[in-house]
């Protein structure tokens, strides 16, 4: 079962907690939904009045199962985000916060201040 760890009956990718920590450090609220099943994404994250579903995959391949692909295609909300690493999570969170600021989304950011610590960087 390389690349995964088990907690109870839930199978999570090994980098799941790293991605969750990055989101938290950037000020995103989040809920671990990896135990929902039925190909539902691993994390639901919110920031600035918006919500994203995040699928965490480990490694360069990051292959989605057929069920995960089908879920993403049928989902009519914000597109499902696939994150493969801590570095990708940092890049996505930074880009997302900046995009909200560019749009002038008053609810999103009072000031674009990154709250992650330097030791959290890859």
BAFI-3210 file (N, C-alpha, C; in Angstrom, 3 decimals, decimal comma, padded with zeros to 6 digits):
// residues 122
n [1|2|3|4|5|6|7|8|9|10|11|12|13|14|15|16|17|18|19|20|21|22|23|24|25|26|27|28|29|30|31|32|33|34|35|36|37|38|39|40|41|42|43|44|45|46|47|48|49|50|51|52|53|54|55|56|57|58|59|60|61|62|63|64|65|66|67|68|69|70|71|72|73|74|75|76|77|78|79|80|81|82|83|84|85|86|87|88|89|90|91|92|93|94|95|96|97|98|99|100|101|102|103|104|105|106|107|108|109|110|111|112|113|114|115|116|117|118|119|120|121|122]
n.u [000,828|001,858|002,555|000,292|-001,456|-003,091|-005,843|-007,886|-010,536|-010,138|-008,480|-005,823|-003,873|-000,334|000,636|-001,461|-001,868|000,150|-000,738|-003,153|-002,154|-000,805|-002,964|-004,329|-002,368|-002,418|-004,772|-007,160|-010,295|-011,092|-012,249|-011,796|-012,737|-012,246|-013,252|-015,811|-016,365|-017,558|-016,129|-015,888|-014,223|-011,151|-010,783|-012,679|-012,482|-012,522|-012,544|-012,679|-015,428|-015,785|-015,834|-013,960|-013,394|-011,058|-008,881|-006,501|-003,512|-000,743|002,552|004,074|002,478|-000,296|-002,767|-006,228|-009,016|-011,494|-014,001|-013,464|-012,787|-015,226|-016,870|-015,692|-016,219|-019,016|-019,592|-020,973|-020,182|-017,493|-014,594|-013,102|-010,127|-006,944|-004,297|-000,923|001,276|003,005|004,310|002,808|000,387|001,036|001,587|-000,950|-002,632|-001,489|-001,811|-004,607|-005,468|-004,336|-005,719|-008,352|-007,960|-007,230|-009,623|-010,958|-012,476|-013,997|-014,652|-012,833|-010,076|-008,479|-005,952|-003,292|-001,670|000,582|000,326|001,768|004,511|008,029|009,464|007,598|007,630|008,449]
n.v [-001,177|001,274|004,781|005,468|005,893|004,406|005,204|004,196|003,025|004,487|005,388|007,389|009,579|009,806|012,424|013,934|015,227|017,163|018,822|019,705|021,162|023,249|024,598|025,470|027,167|029,230|030,413|029,214|027,725|024,357|021,020|017,688|015,334|012,824|010,417|010,216|008,782|007,186|008,372|011,032|014,170|014,717|016,892|019,662|023,014|026,416|029,918|033,411|033,519|031,626|028,226|025,247|022,009|019,569|017,220|015,104|013,830|011,609|011,996|012,207|011,130|011,061|009,900|009,833|007,952|006,154|006,757|009,146|010,816|010,858|012,037|014,620|015,540|015,654|017,439|020,552|022,810|024,928|023,954|020,758|020,617|019,312|018,326|017,552|017,723|019,253|021,563|022,175|022,731|025,060|026,788|026,807|027,854|030,391|031,529|031,440|033,110|035,537|035,880|036,255|038,672|040,332|040,393|042,088|041,252|042,011|040,608|038,614|039,284|041,420|042,363|041,085|038,924|036,492|033,723|031,467|029,750|030,146|027,793|025,952|025,877|024,102]
n.w [000,000|-000,823|-000,572|000,778|003,903|006,660|008,678|010,975|009,112|006,907|003,946|003,194|001,153|001,575|001,754|002,598|005,142|005,018|002,911|004,022|006,222|004,911|003,686|005,966|007,060|005,249|005,813|005,040|005,744|006,536|005,912|006,558|004,340|003,531|004,378|003,428|001,091|-001,973|-004,070|-003,391|-003,011|-001,058|000,725|001,816|001,314|002,413|001,723|001,863|001,307|-000,631|-001,848|-002,191|-003,513|-002,814|-004,131|-002,957|-004,058|-004,228|-005,304|-008,642|-010,655|-009,803|-010,439|-010,988|-009,837|-011,765|-010,727|-009,325|-011,448|-012,808|-010,842|-010,718|-013,328|-013,359|-011,340|-010,543|-009,293|-008,142|-009,920|-009,169|-007,346|-007,879|-005,952|-005,731|-004,068|-001,270|-002,126|-004,438|-003,190|-001,757|-003,915|-005,212|-003,171|-002,796|-005,381|-005,568|-003,462|-004,360|-006,763|-005,847|-004,563|-006,746|-008,127|-006,572|-004,500|-001,765|000,520|000,523|001,096|003,361|003,363|001,460|003,010|003,591|005,608|006,105|007,577|007,114|007,515|006,754|004,057|001,035]
ca.u [000,000|002,815|001,986|-000,914|-001,444|-004,449|-006,278|-009,190|-010,839|-009,973|-007,195|-005,457|-002,539|000,657|000,860|-002,738|-001,721|000,973|-001,609|-004,082|-001,404|-000,565|-004,221|-004,566|-001,399|-002,814|-006,028|-008,335|-010,945|-011,083|-012,842|-011,334|-013,893|-011,727|-014,022|-017,156|-016,489|-018,233|-015,236|-015,965|-012,869|-010,556|-010,865|-013,493|-011,802|-013,215|-011,797|-013,253|-016,789|-015,790|-015,601|-013,295|-013,196|-009,666|-008,472|-005,074|-002,851|000,663|003,503|003,971|001,401|-001,536|-003,885|-007,544|-009,789|-012,598|-015,051|-013,052|-012,907|-016,660|-017,355|-015,203|-016,921|-020,427|-019,719|-021,333|-019,644|-016,112|-013,925|-012,337|-008,701|-006,072|-003,002|-000,027|002,384|003,001|004,700|001,646|-000,607|001,492|001,400|-002,390|-003,176|-000,976|-002,484|-006,032|-005,617|-004,029|-006,823|-009,470|-007,602|-007,306|-011,040|-011,516|-013,433|-013,795|-014,784|-011,726|-008,834|-008,279|-004,605|-002,749|-000,556|000,715|000,521|002,559|005,844|009,095|009,851|006,577|007,890|009,106]
ca.v [000,000|002,370|006,083|005,672|005,441|004,100|005,674|003,547|002,364|005,484|005,374|008,734|009,696|010,117|013,860|014,554|016,156|018,292|019,709|020,318|022,154|024,404|025,332|026,136|028,250|030,311|030,977|028,514|026,764|023,085|019,850|016,430|014,570|011,606|009,238|010,260|007,694|007,449|009,208|012,430|014,701|014,507|018,075|020,803|024,191|027,671|031,156|034,574|033,257|030,625|026,852|024,371|020,603|019,262|015,822|015,009|012,662|011,535|011,681|012,897|010,547|011,643|009,358|009,778|006,749|006,435|007,405|010,520|011,543|011,035|013,034|015,934|015,930|015,923|018,478|021,833|023,917|025,254|022,712|020,026|020,926|018,168|018,752|016,397|017,900|020,434|022,691|022,510|023,335|026,432|027,538|026,970|028,760|031,727|031,981|031,609|034,329|036,684|036,014|036,866|040,079|041,025|040,574|043,100|040,573|042,638|039,595|037,666|039,684|042,809|042,570|039,795|038,585|035,043|033,368|030,253|029,993|029,803|026,385|025,135|025,841|022,833]
ca.w [000,000|-000,903|-000,842|001,570|005,282|007,104|009,980|011,039|007,844|005,855|003,273|002,754|000,578|002,609|001,843|002,955|006,263|004,552|002,136|004,982|007,001|004,046|003,563|007,246|007,240|004,356|006,294|004,530|006,623|005,820|006,538|005,983|003,870|002,904|004,801|002,852|000,127|-003,252|-004,882|-002,966|-002,770|000,266|001,590|001,402|001,853|002,183|001,954|001,206|000,856|-001,700|-001,409|-003,157|-003,175|-003,143|-004,177|-002,669|-004,638|-003,861|-006,376|-009,924|-011,449|-009,315|-011,201|-010,371|-010,154|-012,692|-009,942|-009,049|-012,713|-013,061|-009,884|-011,141|-014,553|-013,075|-010,321|-011,160|-008,498|-008,466|-010,336|-008,172|-007,413|-007,597|-005,427|-005,672|-003,141|-000,407|-002,980|-005,259|-002,307|-001,513|-005,156|-005,438|-002,154|-003,119|-006,607|-005,283|-002,657|-005,216|-007,719|-005,128|-004,339|-008,041|-008,471|-005,696|-003,635|-000,455|001,559|000,431|001,756|003,761|002,825|001,059|003,883|003,642|006,996|006,301|008,105|006,184|007,677|006,119|002,625|000,623]
c.u [000,876|002,126|000,747|-000,640|-002,887|-004,679|-007,691|-009,402|-010,612|-008,566|-006,932|-004,081|-001,594|000,874|-000,404|-002,564|-000,854|000,118|-002,570|-003,386|-001,124|-001,835|-004,521|-003,629|-001,702|-004,182|-007,281|-008,967|-011,009|-011,768|-012,330|-012,567|-013,463|-012,518|-015,433|-017,382|-017,172|-017,458|-015,333|-014,546|-012,453|-010,746|-011,850|-012,875|-012,593|-012,318|-012,513|-014,639|-016,893|-015,448|-014,954|-013,276|-011,821|-009,432|-006,961|-004,555|-001,379|001,513|003,194|002,801|000,058|-002,770|-005,167|-008,207|-010,890|-013,729|-014,731|-013,154|-014,372|-017,252|-016,973|-015,927|-018,363|-020,636|-019,952|-020,900|-018,258|-015,399|-013,120|-010,852|-007,921|-004,719|-002,137|001,068|002,165|003,327|003,539|000,566|-000,247|001,243|-000,086|-002,987|-002,737|-001,726|-003,959|-006,279|-005,365|-005,159|-008,036|-009,200|-007,708|-008,749|-011,688|-012,577|-013,209|-013,836|-013,548|-010,521|-008,862|-006,904|-004,048|-001,492|-000,513|001,097|001,321|003,960|006,879|009,496|008,815|006,809|008,638|010,612]
c.v [001,246|003,689|006,401|005,349|005,238|004,668|005,154|002,801|003,290|005,411|006,777|008,687|010,213|011,614|014,630|015,588|017,357|019,311|020,427|021,405|023,415|025,240|026,113|027,326|029,449|030,892|030,345|027,714|025,462|022,003|018,621|015,600|013,252|010,363|009,213|009,101|008,142|008,432|010,694|012,917|014,637|015,665|019,065|022,007|025,444|028,849|032,275|034,341|032,257|029,257|026,065|022,955|020,222|017,765|015,805|013,704|012,741|011,215|012,399|012,410|011,151|011,160|009,339|008,457|007,141|007,161|008,858|011,381|011,845|012,097|014,436|016,433|016,335|017,076|019,829|023,042|024,286|023,956|022,078|020,299|019,664|018,700|017,533|016,512|019,135|021,677|023,123|023,184|024,789|027,291|027,805|027,969|030,200|032,305|032,278|032,883|035,583|036,933|036,660|038,347|040,884|041,315|041,631|042,538|041,055|041,622|038,695|038,070|041,144|043,241|041,192|039,515|037,071|034,655|032,094|030,633|029,525|028,340|025,441|024,997|024,557|022,953]
c.w [000,000|-001,242|-000,028|003,021|005,696|008,482|010,130|009,747|006,653|005,270|002,740|002,106|001,653|002,791|002,237|004,067|005,884|003,803|003,077|005,804|006,183|003,939|004,833|007,423|006,344|004,724|005,737|005,661|005,835|006,626|005,806|005,627|003,225|003,287|004,214|001,886|-001,147|-004,130|-004,565|-002,670|-001,297|001,241|000,965|002,102|001,511|002,478|001,210|000,645|-000,278|-001,118|-002,542|-002,614|-003,689|-003,057|-003,982|-003,264|-004,292|-005,083|-007,667|-010,755|-011,058|-010,033|-010,383|-010,740|-011,139|-011,965|-009,634|-010,305|-013,008|-012,126|-010,355|-012,392|-014,287|-012,089|-010,983|-010,347|-009,001|-008,853|-009,197|-008,421|-007,065|-007,152|-005,179|-004,619|-002,279|-001,240|-003,869|-004,424|-002,012|-002,745|-005,396|-004,446|-002,427|-004,313|-006,349|-004,482|-003,507|-006,217|-007,051|-004,892|-005,630|-008,440|-007,592|-004,773|-002,202|000,675|001,618|001,270|002,152|003,256|002,510|001,865|003,992|005,054|007,178|006,793|007,100|006,301|007,103|004,630|002,273|000,606]
res [x|x|x|x|x|x|x|x|x|x|x|x|x|x|x|x|x|x|x|x|x|x|x|x|x|x|x|x|x|x|x|x|x|x|x|x|x|x|x|x|x|x|x|x|x|x|x|x|x|x|x|x|x|x|x|x|x|x|x|x|x|x|x|x|x|x|x|x|x|x|x|x|x|x|x|x|x|x|x|x|x|x|x|x|x|x|x|x|x|x|x|x|x|x|x|x|x|x|x|x|x|x|x|x|x|x|x|x|x|x|x|x|x|x|x|x|x|x|x|x|x|x]
***
